Amino acid sequence: MFSGFNVFRVGISFVIMCIFYMPTVNSLPELSPQKYFSTLQPGKASLAYFCQADSPRTSVFLEELNEAVRPLQDYGISVAKVNCVKEEISRYCGKEKDLMKAYLFKGNILLREFPTDTLFDVNAIVAHVLFEVKYITNLEDLQNIENALKGKANIIFSYVRAIGIPEHRAVMEAAFVYGTTYQFVLTTEIALLESIGSEDVEYAHLYFFHCKLVLDLTQQCRRTLMEQPLTTLNIHLFIKTMKAPLLTEVAEDPQQVSTVHLQLGLPLVFIVSQQATYEADRRTAEWVAWRLLGKAGVLLLLRDSLEVNIPQDANVVFKRAEEGVPVEFLVLHDVDLIISHVENNMHIEEIQEDEDNDMEGPDIDVQDDEVAETVFRDRKRKLPLELTVELTEETFNATVMASDSIVLFYAGWQAVSMAFLQSYIDVAVKLKGTSTMLLTRINCADWSDVCTKQNVTEFPIIKMYKKGENPVSYAGMLGTEDLLKFIQLNRISYPVNITSIQEAEEYLSGELYKDLILYSSVSVLGLFSPTMKTAKEDFSEAGNYLKGYVITGIYSEEDVLLLSTKYAASLPALLLARHTEGKIESIPLASTHAQDIVQIITDALLEMFPEITVENLPSYFRLQKPLLILFSDGTVNPQYKKAILTLVKQKYLDSFTPCWLNLKNTPVGRGILRAYFDPLPPLPLLVLVNLHSGGQVFAFPSDQAIIEENLVLWLKKLEAGLENHITILPAQEWKPPLPAYDFLSMIDAATSQRGTRKVPKCMKETDVQENDKEQHEDKSAVRKEPIETLRIKHWNRSNWFKEAEKSFRRDKELGCSKVN
């Protein structure tokens, strides 16, 4: 009945295909293809690595594969390296795409294949090769498995934070040994773990479901939690205790009794019984045994048959696991007292793994578990990868020089990369047949040399390559819509050169680029007299810097005064056309430095009364002002919006950031309100949150109408200190589980990068095309990253922002040197 899950046991050949070269690894015997296949025999396990001697060098995968040799040999899977030679023909030394896969054999029969980038370290290799368990995502799946196995077999259910980490490997190793006896079930869903009653979901969990004894399909299987850390040895010992008898009857001296529990370092509990109370004592002993399962062995001691005297009032005997320690005779008339005594006196030494199977602590840098779980769950979803061009070292240079290209640099072993790959393909689907940009991708796990030359050290990264220009890195959100906006807005060069008043009016009305208005609701037009050469150059630099995020244009004809007069703008000036509102406003340019223009445009893009979402919160949060938030269960009431916008125009709210939050669009808002109110009052609710100074939260009186007069009076009371706060938020940092996955900081970094980074004065377009014989390189990369960096650095956009600052300064130096 386990044929669907009990896969690939001893007698498995696992063949790794690649085209990487590496110096001889002593633990890997080297064979020719013919010699290797002649050694394969039924029932014999073999791990073979096929390699072409003239291929590019990389050691990342081979190092991890070499680390996996010993643990795989422990399970009967040997390892060999096979050198592909021209004299011998083998399909495993053939096509390039086949060389990036791992092939699983049993004898000469091919059972399964994996992309090698899923085998990103020793834990992932061992976990994927040894066994396949049933993966589930919801409680219904678990209940269906449980019902199917009642009266037939027991279940071992485990939760791990991510696929391919040490705990996952430990579960897979246990499944390899015990898979024919128990049904192994795995999840990475925190919600599923919580639904079965687990409160501490920070660490991995393993449960033993006692379903074999359940004959009534309406009865739930008993569950026993393993309380030790999830290591291979701990799981093995835990299963040993589950296999031991629940209750044993003895009639001998407790000091002489030995069971498997003592051998495993667990104590023994004897429930003393006599003939007159045997039935009741046995029921008590069984109840205690279930409570102490996995913690201690429980035995029923028959006093009437003993030759050794036991104190007449003693009803419990406690025997520690340590040798030479005398037993204790206890008087405990309550089951809870027995349990407490055992738990308070257990002496279990920490079980350490072998150094070769060293399990890292909780600070291990793993993928965000929800991202990893999503990738694993969707692993069988076939993406239309043919809509993008896959690049290699041989094709990269020619492709990006032949046409304007978007390149996704990713790592196939990284969960975030694989999740973003799905978004990238979704963009390709939306642009199918319409885009002038060629969408391409390159797996840095396979072509690390290419990625190093392109100054790629973190994943995933998008770069845009245009003829005659330096590559531009995409710094927006890793989602379909934001990337689509970046690509669509880069169809034209910025700033757009407007040559007539009529064209300027069409530009401001949105008619000139109406197909792009969907991606940029604001168009910026710079007005300059023909003699303002420096100011025009600075604006051009700012517009070029903001390309992909906002539409910018420039008008500098002799009749520019006609436009400046019409829109009451003193030259030099910016005209901001807000297309959704149908408004055009002018902003004078007191300073024409490029970085100042970037800041002015970035600030102008912010709405006066925006709807706050997870994506745009950092843009408003960085203003360092108290948030005046109107919480609404749906679209905001037009009267409320009008009242607040009136106060904005009258400058009453200059010290605040007024905004509103739609709980239907952003459900996390309910959790925020629960932190402010207990109980939660009816909506709408207007709240002032002073996050940047003191953490006080003030609530607008719910019995008052949200109108201008009431708002002004309330604000004056706040200013005078006459309003009491409803709560004070604790001054604690809300950190993500791992720094490399601080997604809000990444959003903030992307926003800050556009709004605050200095634009180089001497930046010029640089021809980055190289001779056909040379590798096309990102010329912003002055410092070369070693290959090992690709293994160590993970996707951390806050670090990326710091690197971007350095790269930007290098651009300036390069540009200045070319000018000089």
C-alpha positions in Angstrom: 0.0 0.0 0.0 3.1 2.2 0.2 4.2 1.7 -3.4 3.4 5.4 -4.2 5.6 6.7 -1.4 8.2 4.0 -0.7 10.6 4.8 -3.5 14.1 4.0 -4.4 15.6 2.0 -1.5 18.9 0.2 -1.5 20.0 -0.9 -4.9 19.8 2.5 -6.5 22.2 4.1 -9.0 22.3 7.8 -9.0 24.0 9.4 -12.0 25.0 13.0 -12.0 25.5 14.7 -15.3 27.4 18.0 -15.8 30.0 19.6 -17.9 32.1 21.1 -15.2 35.7 20.2 -14.7 37.3 19.8 -11.3 40.7 18.4 -10.1 40.5 14.7 -9.2 38.6 14.0 -6.0 40.3 11.3 -4.1 37.1 9.7 -2.9 35.7 9.4 -6.4 37.0 6.5 -8.5 37.4 7.5 -12.2 35.9 5.3 -14.9 35.2 5.5 -18.6 31.5 5.3 -19.6 31.9 1.7 -20.9 33.7 0.6 -17.7 31.1 2.2 -15.5 28.0 0.7 -17.2 29.7 -2.7 -17.2 30.0 -2.6 -13.4 26.2 -1.9 -12.8 24.5 -4.9 -11.4 21.0 -5.5 -10.1 20.8 -4.7 -6.4 24.1 -2.7 -6.5 24.0 1.0 -5.8 26.1 3.5 -7.7 26.4 7.3 -7.9 28.2 8.3 -11.1 29.3 11.8 -12.1 29.8 12.3 -15.9 32.2 15.1 -16.8 33.8 16.5 -19.9 37.4 17.5 -19.5 37.3 20.6 -21.7 34.4 22.2 -20.0 34.4 25.4 -17.9 35.6 25.1 -14.3 33.4 25.3 -11.3 33.7 23.5 -8.0 30.5 24.5 -6.2 28.3 21.5 -7.1 31.2 19.0 -7.0 32.2 20.1 -3.5 28.8 19.5 -2.2 28.5 16.2 -4.1 31.8 15.1 -2.6 30.5 15.9 0.8 27.5 13.6 0.1 29.6 10.6 -0.8 30.1 9.3 2.7 26.5 9.6 3.9 25.2 8.0 0.7 27.7 5.2 1.0 26.3 4.6 4.5 23.0 3.8 2.8 24.6 1.5 0.2 25.0 4.0 -2.6 28.6 4.1 -3.8 30.0 7.0 -5.9 32.1 7.0 -9.1 33.3 9.7 -11.5 32.9 9.0 -15.2 35.1 10.9 -17.7 33.5 11.4 -21.0 35.8 10.6 -23.9 35.4 11.0 -27.6 36.2 7.4 -28.3 33.1 6.2 -26.4 29.6 7.3 -27.2 27.1 7.8 -24.3 23.9 9.7 -24.3 24.9 11.0 -20.8 27.8 12.8 -22.4 25.6 14.3 -25.0 23.3 17.4 -25.1 24.1 20.3 -22.9 20.7 20.4 -21.3 21.0 16.7 -20.3 24.3 17.4 -18.6 22.6 19.6 -16.0 20.5 16.8 -14.6 20.9 14.0 -12.1 19.8 10.6 -13.1 18.6 8.0 -10.7 19.1 4.3 -11.7 18.3 0.9 -10.3 20.7 -1.4 -12.0 20.5 -0.3 -15.6 17.0 1.1 -15.4 16.5 4.8 -15.2 14.0 5.6 -12.4 14.1 9.4 -12.1 15.9 12.6 -12.9 16.5 15.8 -11.1 17.9 19.2 -12.2 21.3 19.5 -10.5 20.5 23.0 -9.3 18.0 21.4 -6.9 20.9 19.5 -5.3 22.4 22.7 -3.9 24.2 21.3 -0.9 24.9 18.0 0.9 21.7 18.0 2.8 19.6 18.6 -0.4 21.5 15.8 -2.2 21.0 13.3 0.5 17.3 14.3 1.1 16.4 14.1 -2.6 18.2 10.8 -3.3 17.2 8.7 -0.3 13.4 8.8 -0.2 10.3 10.5 -1.3 7.6 11.2 1.3 4.0 12.4 1.0 4.0 16.2 0.9 0.9 18.0 2.1 -0.2 21.6 2.5 -3.5 21.5 4.4 -5.4 19.8 7.2 -7.8 18.1 4.9 -4.9 16.2 3.2 -3.6 15.1 6.6 -7.0 13.9 7.6 -7.5 11.9 4.4 -4.2 10.1 4.9 -5.0 9.4 8.5 -8.4 8.0 7.7 -6.9 5.8 4.9 -4.4 4.2 7.3 -6.6 3.6 10.4 -6.3 0.0 11.4 -3.5 -0.5 8.9 -0.3 1.5 9.7 1.1 4.3 11.8 2.1 7.8 10.5 5.2 9.9 11.1 4.3 13.5 10.4 6.9 16.2 10.3 7.1 19.9 9.8 10.3 21.6 8.6 10.9 25.2 7.8 12.2 24.7 4.3 13.1 22.0 1.8 16.7 20.9 1.6 17.8 22.0 5.1 19.3 19.7 7.7 16.0 18.8 9.4 14.5 17.9 6.0 17.5 15.6 5.4 17.1 14.0 8.8 13.5 13.1 8.1 14.4 11.7 4.7 17.2 9.5 6.2 14.7 8.2 8.7 12.2 7.5 5.9 14.8 5.6 4.0 15.2 3.2 7.0 11.6 3.0 8.2 9.6 3.8 5.1 8.3 0.3 4.6 7.0 0.3 8.2 5.5 3.8 8.6 3.9 6.3 6.3 6.0 9.5 6.3 4.2 12.8 5.8 5.9 16.1 5.4 4.8 19.8 5.4 6.3 23.3 5.5 3.0 24.9 6.3 3.0 26.7 9.6 -0.8 26.9 9.5 -1.1 23.1 9.2 1.2 22.7 12.2 -0.9 25.1 14.3 -4.1 23.4 13.2 -3.0 20.2 15.0 -2.4 22.0 18.2 1.3 23.0 18.1 2.0 26.4 19.8 5.7 26.7 19.3 6.1 26.8 15.5 9.6 28.3 15.4 11.3 25.0 15.1 10.9 21.7 13.3 8.4 19.2 14.7 7.8 15.5 14.4 4.7 13.6 15.5 4.0 9.8 15.7 0.4 9.1 14.8 -0.8 5.8 16.3 -3.3 4.9 13.6 -2.8 1.1 13.4 -4.7 0.5 16.7 -7.6 2.6 15.6 -10.5 0.5 14.3 -13.3 3.1 14.6 -13.0 5.4 11.6 -14.6 8.2 13.5 -11.9 8.1 16.2 -8.9 10.3 15.9 -5.4 8.7 16.0 -3.4 9.4 19.1 -0.4 11.7 18.5 2.9 11.7 20.3 5.3 14.7 19.8 9.0 14.1 19.7 10.4 16.8 22.0 14.1 16.5 21.1 15.6 18.4 18.1 15.1 16.9 14.7 18.3 15.0 14.0 18.7 11.6 12.4 19.8 10.0 15.6 17.1 11.6 17.7 14.4 10.4 15.2 15.9 6.9 15.3 15.7 6.8 19.1 12.2 8.2 19.2 10.9 5.6 16.7 12.6 2.9 18.9 10.5 4.0 21.8 7.4 4.0 19.7 8.1 0.4 18.7 8.5 -0.7 22.3 5.5 -2.1 24.2 3.2 0.6 25.6 3.0 -1.3 29.0 4.8 -4.4 30.3 3.9 -6.5 33.3 6.7 -7.7 35.5 7.0 -9.6 38.8 10.7 -9.2 39.7 13.0 -6.9 41.5 12.7 -3.4 39.9 16.5 -3.0 40.4 17.1 -6.0 38.1 14.6 -5.0 35.4 16.0 -3.7 32.1 14.1 -2.6 29.0 14.9 -0.8 25.7 14.1 2.5 27.5 17.0 2.2 29.9 19.3 1.5 26.9 18.1 4.7 25.3 18.7 6.7 28.4 15.1 6.9 29.6 13.9 6.1 33.1 11.4 3.4 34.1 8.2 4.0 36.1 6.6 1.0 37.9 3.0 1.2 38.9 2.7 -1.2 41.9 -0.4 -3.4 41.7 -2.0 -6.2 43.6 -4.6 -8.8 42.7 -7.5 -7.0 44.4 -7.0 -3.8 42.4 -5.4 -5.2 39.2 -7.9 -3.9 36.7 -8.0 -0.4 38.0 -4.2 -0.3 38.4 -3.7 -1.5 34.8 -6.0 1.3 33.5 -4.0 3.8 35.5 -0.7 2.4 34.2 -1.9 2.6 30.6 -3.0 6.2 31.0 0.4 7.0 32.5 2.2 5.1 29.7 0.4 7.3 27.0 1.3 10.4 28.9 5.0 9.4 29.2 5.4 7.9 25.8 8.8 8.8 24.4 9.9 10.1 27.8 9.9 6.9 30.0 9.1 3.3 30.0 6.0 2.2 32.1 5.6 -1.2 33.7 3.0 -2.8 35.9 4.7 -4.4 38.9 2.7 -7.2 40.5 3.3 -7.0 44.3 1.7 -10.3 45.1 4.3 -12.2 43.0 7.3 -10.5 44.3 9.9 -12.0 46.5 11.4 -8.6 47.2 9.7 -6.5 49.9 8.2 -3.2 48.8 7.1 -0.6 51.4 3.4 -1.2 52.0 2.4 2.4 51.3 4.5 2.7 48.1 2.5 2.6 44.9 5.1 3.9 42.4 8.7 2.8 41.9 11.0 5.1 39.9 14.2 3.8 38.3 16.7 6.2 36.7 18.6 5.4 33.6 22.0 5.9 35.2 23.7 2.8 36.4 24.2 2.2 40.1 21.5 4.6 41.3 19.0 2.9 43.7 15.3 2.9 42.8 12.9 5.2 44.6 9.8 4.0 46.3 7.1 6.8 46.1 3.6 7.4 47.3 1.8 9.3 44.5 -2.0 9.1 44.3 -2.5 11.3 41.3 -1.5 10.7 37.7 -0.3 14.3 37.3 2.0 13.9 40.3 3.6 10.8 38.6 4.1 12.7 35.3 5.6 15.7 37.1 8.0 13.6 39.1 9.3 11.9 35.9 9.6 15.1 34.0 11.4 16.9 36.8 13.9 14.0 37.3 14.7 13.0 33.8 18.4 12.9 33.0 18.7 12.8 29.2 22.0 13.7 27.8 22.1 15.9 24.7 22.5 13.7 21.7 25.1 15.0 19.4 25.3 14.0 15.7 28.5 12.7 14.1 30.8 15.5 12.9 30.2 14.5 9.4 26.4 15.0 9.8 26.8 18.3 11.7 23.4 20.0 12.1 23.6 23.7 12.3 21.7 25.7 14.9 18.5 27.8 14.5 20.5 30.7 13.0 21.1 28.7 9.8 20.5 30.9 6.7 17.5 29.2 5.0 15.0 30.6 2.6 11.9 32.2 3.9 9.8 29.1 4.7 6.7 30.2 2.9 8.7 31.0 -0.3 10.5 27.6 -0.1 7.2 25.8 0.5 5.5 27.5 -2.4 8.4 26.6 -4.7 8.3 23.0 -3.6 4.5 22.8 -3.8 4.6 24.2 -7.4 7.6 22.2 -8.5 5.6 20.1 -10.9 3.9 23.1 -12.5 5.2 23.4 -16.0 6.2 27.0 -16.9 6.3 28.1 -20.5 10.1 28.7 -20.3 10.2 28.8 -24.1 8.9 32.4 -23.9 12.3 33.4 -22.6 15.8 32.7 -24.1 18.1 30.6 -21.9 21.6 32.0 -22.0 24.9 30.2 -21.5 28.5 31.3 -21.5 28.7 30.8 -25.3 25.5 32.7 -26.1 25.4 35.5 -23.5 27.7 38.0 -25.3 26.2 37.6 -28.8 22.6 37.8 -27.5 22.8 41.0 -25.4 24.8 42.8 -28.2 22.4 41.7 -30.9 19.2 43.2 -29.4 17.9 45.2 -26.4 17.6 42.5 -23.7 16.3 41.9 -20.2 18.3 39.3 -18.4 17.3 37.5 -15.2 20.3 36.3 -13.2 19.1 33.6 -10.8 20.2 30.5 -8.9 18.3 27.4 -9.4 18.9 26.2 -5.9 17.5 29.3 -4.2 13.8 29.5 -3.3 13.4 33.2 -3.9 15.0 32.9 -7.3 12.7 30.1 -8.3 9.6 32.0 -7.0 10.6 35.1 -8.9 11.2 33.0 -12.0 7.5 32.3 -12.0 6.7 36.0 -11.9 9.3 36.6 -14.7 7.6 34.0 -16.9 4.2 35.6 -16.1 5.7 38.9 -17.5 6.8 37.0 -20.6 3.2 35.7 -21.1 1.8 39.2 -20.8 4.4 40.6 -23.3 4.1 37.7 -25.8 4.2 39.1 -29.3 4.2 42.7 -28.2 7.6 43.5 -26.6 10.6 44.9 -28.5 12.8 43.8 -25.6 14.2 40.2 -25.6 13.5 38.4 -22.3 16.3 36.1 -21.3 17.5 34.2 -18.3 20.8 32.7 -17.0 21.2 30.2 -14.2 24.2 31.4 -12.2 24.4 28.0 -10.5 25.5 26.7 -13.9 27.3 29.7 -15.4 28.9 31.4 -12.4 31.8 32.9 -14.5 29.3 34.8 -16.6 27.5 36.1 -13.6 30.7 37.2 -11.9 31.7 39.2 -15.0 28.4 40.9 -14.9 28.9 41.9 -11.3 26.1 39.6 -10.1 26.8 38.4 -6.5 23.2 38.1 -5.2 20.0 36.6 -6.5 17.7 37.2 -8.2 18.8 40.2 -10.2 17.3 41.7 -13.4 19.5 43.8 -15.7 18.5 45.6 -18.9 21.0 45.8 -21.7 20.7 48.4 -24.4 23.0 49.2 -27.3 25.5 52.0 -26.4 24.4 52.1 -22.7 25.7 50.7 -19.5 23.5 47.8 -18.1 20.8 49.0 -15.8 19.8 47.0 -12.7 16.1 46.7 -11.8 15.6 47.6 -8.1 11.9 47.3 -7.8 9.5 44.8 -6.2 10.0 41.2 -7.2 6.6 40.8 -8.6 4.9 40.6 -12.0 3.3 44.1 -12.1 6.3 46.1 -11.0 8.7 44.3 -13.4 6.2 44.7 -16.2 6.0 48.4 -15.5 9.8 48.7 -15.5 10.0 46.9 -18.9 7.2 48.8 -20.5 8.4 52.2 -19.4 11.8 51.4 -20.8 10.5 51.0 -24.3 11.4 54.7 -24.9 14.5 56.7 -23.9 14.2 59.4 -21.2 13.8 62.2 -21.0 11.6 62.4 -24.1 12.6 65.4 -26.2 9.4 67.4 -26.9 9.7 69.8 -29.9 6.4 71.8 -30.1 3.7 73.3 -28.0 1.1 70.9 -29.5 3.3 67.9 -28.7 3.8 69.2 -25.2 0.0 69.5 -24.7 -0.4 66.0 -26.0 2.3 64.8 -23.6 0.7 66.5 -20.6 -2.8 65.2 -21.5 -1.5 61.6 -21.8 -2.4 61.2 -25.5 1.2 61.1 -26.7 2.0 57.9 -24.7 -1.4 56.8 -23.7 -0.3 53.1 -23.8 2.2 53.9 -21.0 -0.2 55.8 -18.7 -1.3 52.5 -17.3 2.2 52.1 -15.9 2.9 55.7 -14.9 0.0 57.8 -13.7 2.2 60.9 -13.5 4.2 62.4 -16.4 6.9 65.0 -15.7 7.8 67.7 -18.1 10.8 69.9 -17.5 10.6 73.5 -18.9 13.9 75.3 -19.7 14.9 78.2 -21.8 17.3 77.3 -24.6 20.2 79.0 -22.8 19.9 76.9 -19.6 22.4 74.3 -20.7 23.6 73.1 -17.3 20.0 72.8 -16.0 19.0 70.8 -19.0 21.9 68.5 -18.6 21.1 67.9 -15.0 17.4 67.2 -15.7 18.4 64.8 -18.5 20.6 62.9 -16.0 17.7 62.8 -13.5 15.3 61.6 -16.2 17.7 58.9 -17.3 18.1 57.8 -13.7 14.4 57.5 -13.1 13.7 55.6 -16.3 11.5 52.6 -15.7 9.7 54.3 -12.8 8.2 57.5 -14.2 7.7 59.2 -17.6 9.9 62.3 -18.0 10.1 64.7 -20.9 11.9 68.0 -21.6 10.8 71.1 -23.5 13.4 73.8 -24.4 12.2 75.6 -27.5 12.1 79.3 -28.1 8.4 79.5 -27.3 8.8 77.8 -23.9 7.5 81.0 -22.2 4.0 80.2 -23.7 3.8 77.0 -21.6 5.4 78.5 -18.5 2.9 81.4 -18.6 -0.1 79.1 -19.2 0.8 77.0 -16.2 2.2 79.9 -14.0 5.6 78.3 -13.8 8.8 80.4 -13.5 11.7 78.9 -15.5 13.3 76.5 -14.8 10.3 74.4 -13.7 8.6 71.0 -13.7 5.1 70.4 -14.8 3.5 67.3 -13.2 0.5 65.9 -15.1 -1.5 63.6 -12.7 -3.5 61.7 -15.3 -5.9 59.9 -12.9 -6.9 63.3 -11.4 -6.8 65.3 -14.6 -4.6 67.9 -13.0 -1.4 69.6 -14.0 0.7 71.4 -11.3 3.9 73.3 -11.6 7.0 73.1 -9.3 9.8 75.7 -9.5 13.3 74.4 -9.6 15.2 76.4 -7.0 18.1 74.0 -7.5 18.9 72.2 -10.7 21.3 69.7 -9.4 20.4 66.2 -10.7 20.1 64.6 -7.3 17.8 67.4 -6.1 15.6 67.0 -9.2 15.3 63.2 -8.5 14.3 64.0 -4.9 11.7 66.6 -6.0 10.1 64.2 -8.5 10.2 61.3 -6.1 8.4 63.3 -3.4 5.9 64.7 -6.0 4.9 61.2 -6.9 3.6 60.6 -3.4 -0.1 61.1 -3.1 -1.7 63.6 -0.6 -4.1 61.0 0.9 -2.9 57.5 -0.3 -4.2 54.1 0.3 -1.5 52.4 2.4 -0.5 48.9 1.2 2.4 46.6 2.1 4.1 47.7 -1.1 4.0 51.5 -0.7 4.2 51.8 3.1 8.0 52.2 3.1 7.7 55.2 0.7 5.5 57.1 3.2 7.1 55.7 6.4 10.5 57.1 5.4 9.1 60.6 5.7 9.5 60.2 9.5 6.2 61.8 10.3 3.3 60.4 12.5 0.8 58.4 10.5 -2.8 59.7 10.5 -4.5 56.5 9.3 -8.2 56.1 8.5 -9.1 52.4 8.7 -12.0 51.5 6.4 -13.7 48.2 5.6 -13.8 49.0 1.9 -13.5 52.1 -0.2 -13.1 55.3 1.8 -16.2 57.5 2.3 -15.9 60.4 -0.2 -17.0 62.9 2.6 -14.2 61.7 4.8 -11.7 62.0 2.0 -12.9 65.5 1.1 -12.5 66.6 4.8 -9.0 65.3 5.1 -7.8 66.7 1.7 -9.2 70.1 2.7 -7.1 70.0 5.8 -4.1 69.0 3.7 -4.5 72.0 1.4 -5.0 74.3 4.4 -1.6 73.0 5.8 -3.2 71.6 9.0 -1.6 68.2 8.3 1.9 69.3 7.3 3.3 67.5 10.4 1.6 64.2 9.6 1.3 61.7 6.8 -2.5 61.3 6.2 -3.5 58.0 4.6 -6.1 55.3 4.7 -6.1 51.6 4.8 -8.7 49.3 3.2 -9.0 46.2 5.3 -10.4 44.2 2.4 -7.3 44.9 0.3 -4.9 44.7 3.2 -6.3 42.2 5.8 -3.2 42.6 8.0 -4.8 45.9 9.1 -7.2 44.0 11.4 -4.2 42.7 13.3 -2.8 46.2 13.6 -6.1 47.4 15.0 -6.2 44.6 17.5 -2.9 45.8 18.8 -4.4 49.3 19.3 -7.9 48.4 20.6 -9.4 45.8 22.9 -12.2 45.2 22.1 -12.2 46.4 18.4 -14.7 49.3 17.9 -16.8 49.6 14.7 -15.2 51.0 11.6 -14.3 53.5 10.2 -11.5 54.4 12.7 -9.2 57.4 12.5 -5.9 56.8 14.4 -2.7 58.8 14.8 0.3 56.6 15.3 3.6 58.3 16.4 5.9 55.4 15.5 9.1 57.5 15.2 8.9 59.2 18.6 7.4 57.5 21.7 5.1 55.0 20.0 1.9 56.7 21.3 -1.4 55.8 19.5 -4.3 58.3 19.7 -7.8 57.6 18.5 -10.2 60.1 17.1 -13.5 59.9 19.1 -15.7 57.3 17.5 -18.8 59.2 18.6 -17.9 62.2 16.5 -18.3 62.7 12.7 -15.2 62.9 10.6 -15.7 66.4 9.4 -13.3 69.4 9.1 -14.3 71.2 12.3 -14.1 68.1 14.5 -10.7 67.1 13.0 -9.2 70.6 13.6 -10.4 70.6 17.2 -9.0 67.2 17.8 -5.6 68.1 16.3 -5.4 71.2 18.5 -6.1 69.1 21.6 -3.3 66.7 20.5 -0.9 69.6 20.0 -1.8 71.0 23.5 -1.4 67.6 25.1 -5.0 67.4 26.2 -5.7 64.0 24.5 -4.8 60.7 26.2 -3.2 57.9 24.1 -5.0 54.6 23.9 -1.8 52.6 23.9 2.0 52.8 23.6 3.7 50.5 21.1 6.7 48.7 22.6 10.1 50.0 21.5 11.1 46.6 20.0 12.3 45.8 16.6 10.0 43.7 14.4 12.6 41.6 12.8 12.1 39.0 10.1 13.1 35.4 10.8 16.4 35.9 8.8 18.1 39.2 7.8 18.5 38.0 4.2 14.7 37.9 3.9 13.9 41.3 5.3 11.4 42.0 2.5 10.2 45.4 3.9 13.8 46.7 4.0 14.2 45.5 0.4 11.1 47.6 -0.6 12.5 50.5 1.4 15.9 50.2 -0.2 14.4 50.2 -3.7 12.4 53.3 -2.8 15.3 55.1 -1.2 17.5 54.2 -4.1 15.3 56.1 -6.5 14.7 59.0 -4.1 18.0 59.7 -2.3 20.9 58.3 -4.2 23.2 60.9 -5.7 23.3 61.2 -9.4 26.9 61.5 -10.7 27.8 64.8 -12.3 30.0 63.3 -14.9 28.0 60.2 -15.8 28.0 59.6 -19.6 26.7 56.9 -21.8 29.4 54.3 -22.3 29.7 51.9 -25.1 30.1 48.6 -23.4 30.2 46.5 -26.5 33.3 44.3 -26.7 35.1 42.5 -29.4 33.2 39.3 -30.4 36.0 37.3 -28.9 35.7 38.9 -25.5 33.0 38.5 -22.9 30.4 41.3 -22.7 30.8 42.7 -19.2 29.0 45.0 -16.9 31.5 47.9 -16.9 30.2 49.2 -13.5 32.0 46.2 -12.1 35.5 47.3 -11.2 36.0 44.8 -8.4 35.8 41.2 -9.5 33.9 38.8 -7.2 35.4 35.3 -6.8 33.3 32.4 -7.7 32.9 31.4 -4.0 31.0 34.7 -3.4 28.1 33.3 -5.4 27.8 30.5 -2.8 28.1 32.7 0.3 26.1 35.8 -0.6 22.3 35.5 -0.6 19.6 37.8 -1.6 19.8 40.7 0.8 18.6 43.9 -0.8 19.7 46.1 2.2 23.3 45.0 1.6 22.6 45.4 -2.1 21.7 49.0 -1.6 25.0 49.7 0.0 26.8 47.9 -2.9 24.6 50.0 -5.3 25.9 53.2 -3.7 29.5 52.0 -4.3 28.7 51.0 -7.9 27.1 54.3 -8.5 30.2 56.1 -7.3 32.3 53.9 -9.6 30.0 54.9 -12.5 30.8 58.5 -11.8 34.5 57.9 -11.7 34.4 55.9 -15.0 32.3 58.7 -16.6 34.7 61.4 -15.4 37.7 59.6 -16.6 36.2 59.2 -20.1 35.4 62.9 -20.2 38.9 63.8 -19.1 
